[in-house]
Every structure is written in C-alpha cells, then in structure tokens.
Amino acid sequence: MKKTVQRDPEFVIYTGPMMGAKTSKMLAALDRMKYQSKTVMTFKPKMDHRYSHDEVVTHSGLRWPAICVATAKDIVGLSHDADVVAVDEAFMIDGIADVLIELFRAGKSIYVSSIQLSARGEPFEEMKKMFPWATKIEVCPAVCLITGRDAYYTVAKVDGLSEIDVGGSEKYEPRCHQQTYFLGSRGKSNED
C-alpha cells in the first residue's frame, strides 16, 4: 500500500515588475493544486477591475475565478474551507500581510502574485511584511521596452499618479536598471 506524504504548507510569492508573468506563474501553480485535489480560493483587490470583476486575468489572457475583496479581513471568513489561498495584486489590499501570515500559520498554503516596488522605487509595506515568511520567492523579470534587457522595475509613463493607481501599459512599463530613473540613471542607456 502506497503511503501518502503530507506536505507542509507553502508561502510562495511571485514578484517583479509589471508584465513579468507573475500571475501566469501563480495560475500555473494553482492549476497543479487542482489536480492534487486541493481546495483553492483565489482573491483579488476590488479596485482592480482592468480585465474582469470576478476573475484574475493575465495580460496574455489566462483566466481564473476569483473573489474581489475590499479588505484583507474579508479573506479570513471566505477562505475557511480552503487548503490554498491565492491573492493577485496583493500590494493593493491593506492589511493583507497580517491576514496571509495568520492563514499560513494556521496551516494553509499561500500563493501571492504582486509587484514589490512602486513606480517610484519604494517597497510596498505589505510585501515587506510577507517576504520573511515566504518559503519560496520567485522574481519574475519582464523585458525592458527600451533596451530589451531583463526588467526588474516598473516606472510610470505619466506624471501625477498616486502610489497605488491601477493601470496597465497605458500608465506603466517595465524597465531595466539602466533605464530606471529612481536608481539614478535618469533613463539613459549605458550603451549611449
């Protein structure tokens, strides 16, 4: 008789700039959980309705059912029967770090897809609080639209955006180190 091995809960964070396929990687992991007979509950911030109100949708069109939440506390009651709790764009949900850490400590696996830095180069508090609890952090680079290099940062294309201003390629773009003004390079390529 084959013995079933019980796995410890995981706290997995997919992070990096916009367009780095963070959400695609998280959804692939969640799809795998489905085949392992895990109950998965997926959440997204209520303020993020770029592609759908009741689904997590990637830039490439992958879709996964999700519940919109206004606050992190909404997740606690809704995820009671879940084995796996997944959150897309976690940086947009106040108090999410404390809730996800609490759920992880209670034995649930946690999956997060989120940028970690604002377009000004400031770390989001919620992400800073989560990182020490992660059992795996995967940094997902995008492609710098200026140089073609790996891009680890997101910059604003327009002035006057708030720290959390929901938008896509009309407002933001991924940039490499040499093209990121908040690192002191002022958008100039070293190859110029």
URWO-V444870 format. One line per field, one symbol per residue. ss: DSSP state (@ for helix, = for strand, . for the rest). Layout:
ss = ???
//
This chain:
ss = ..........=====......@@@@@@@@@@@@@@....======.........===.....===.===...@@@@@@.....=====.@@@...@@@@@@@@@@...======..=.....=.@@@@@@@....====..==......==.====...............====.@@@.@@@.........
//
